[in-house]
């Protein structure tokens, strides 16, 4: 997966840096109410069972994948999909994946 992710890097929009640094650099001009604060968002794991097809749909929804397609580059070629399927353990296998989520909750500073 890391190899695939690395191929997407040139196609991400600039603001994706917030995602790749776990939202630690996201400006947050509010007063914390105890659920994360600027520089240290609350981390949450959201498990979800998905099939290989569902996993591929998620990858195809990536902005970077669609930007690459617009530029004539297929990041999810048949070869790449086969490699991912092998790493997944086969197309029939359902796996639990973990969505990493981050939360910052605040109120307007007085």
C-alpha positions as CSV (number, residue, x, y, z in Angstrom):
1,X,0.0,0.0,0.0
2,X,2.9,2.4,0.8
3,X,4.2,1.9,-2.7
4,X,0.8,2.8,-4.2
5,X,0.4,5.8,-1.9
6,X,3.9,7.1,-2.8
7,X,2.8,7.1,-6.5
8,X,-0.1,9.3,-5.7
9,X,2.0,12.0,-4.0
10,X,2.7,14.2,-7.0
11,X,-1.1,14.4,-7.7
12,X,-2.4,15.5,-4.3
13,X,-3.6,19.1,-3.9
14,X,-1.4,21.2,-1.6
15,X,-3.8,21.2,1.4
16,X,-3.5,17.4,1.7
17,X,-0.5,18.2,3.9
18,X,-2.9,18.5,6.8
19,X,-4.0,14.9,6.2
20,X,-0.5,13.5,5.9
21,X,0.7,15.2,9.1
22,X,-2.4,14.0,11.1
23,X,-3.8,17.6,11.1
24,X,-1.1,18.7,13.5
25,X,-0.2,21.8,11.3
26,X,-3.9,22.8,10.7
27,X,-4.4,26.3,12.0
28,X,-7.2,26.2,14.6
29,X,-8.0,29.7,15.9
30,X,-10.5,28.6,18.5
31,X,-10.4,27.9,22.2
32,X,-10.1,24.2,22.9
33,X,-13.0,22.6,24.8
34,X,-11.0,19.5,25.6
35,X,-11.4,17.5,22.4
36,X,-8.1,18.1,20.7
37,X,-6.3,21.4,20.3
38,X,-4.1,23.1,17.8
39,X,-1.0,20.9,17.2
40,X,-2.6,17.9,18.9
41,X,-5.9,16.8,17.5
42,X,-7.8,14.0,19.2
43,X,-7.0,10.7,17.3
44,X,-9.8,8.3,16.6
45,X,-9.8,4.9,14.9
46,X,-12.9,3.9,12.9
47,X,-12.8,0.3,11.9
48,X,-14.8,-0.8,8.9
49,X,-15.2,-4.2,7.2
50,X,-14.7,-3.9,3.5
51,X,-14.4,-6.2,0.5
52,X,-11.5,-5.8,-1.9
53,X,-14.0,-4.1,-4.3
54,X,-15.0,-1.7,-1.6
55,X,-11.3,-1.0,-0.9
56,X,-10.7,-0.3,-4.6
57,X,-13.7,2.1,-4.7
58,X,-12.1,4.0,-1.8
59,X,-8.8,4.2,-3.7
60,X,-10.6,5.3,-6.9
61,X,-12.2,8.1,-4.9
62,X,-8.9,9.7,-3.9
63,X,-8.5,13.2,-5.3
64,X,-4.9,12.3,-6.4
65,X,-6.1,9.3,-8.4
66,X,-8.6,11.4,-10.2
67,X,-6.2,14.2,-10.8
68,X,-3.7,11.7,-12.3
69,X,-6.4,10.3,-14.6
70,X,-7.2,13.9,-15.8
71,X,-3.5,14.2,-16.6
72,X,-3.5,10.8,-18.5
73,X,-1.9,8.7,-15.8
74,X,-3.5,5.6,-14.5
75,X,-2.4,5.0,-10.9
76,X,-4.7,2.0,-10.6
77,X,-3.6,0.1,-13.7
78,X,-4.6,-3.6,-14.0
79,X,-1.1,-4.5,-12.8
80,X,-1.3,-2.4,-9.7
81,X,-4.8,-3.7,-8.9
82,X,-3.5,-7.3,-9.2
83,X,-0.6,-6.5,-6.9
84,X,-3.1,-4.9,-4.4
85,X,-5.4,-7.9,-4.7
86,X,-2.6,-10.3,-4.0
87,X,-1.5,-8.3,-1.0
88,X,-5.1,-8.1,0.2
89,X,-5.3,-12.0,0.1
90,X,-7.7,-12.3,-2.8
91,X,-10.8,-10.6,-4.1
92,X,-13.3,-12.6,-2.0
93,X,-11.7,-11.7,1.3
94,X,-13.4,-9.2,3.6
95,X,-11.0,-7.3,5.9
96,X,-11.3,-4.8,8.6
97,X,-9.6,-1.5,7.7
98,X,-9.0,1.3,10.1
99,X,-9.9,4.9,9.1
100,X,-7.7,7.3,11.0
101,X,-9.8,10.3,12.0
102,X,-8.8,13.4,13.9
103,X,-11.0,15.8,15.9
104,X,-10.5,19.4,16.9
105,X,-13.4,21.0,18.8
106,X,-13.4,24.5,20.1
107,X,-15.3,27.7,20.7
108,X,-14.8,31.2,19.6
109,X,-12.2,32.9,21.7
110,X,-13.6,35.7,23.9
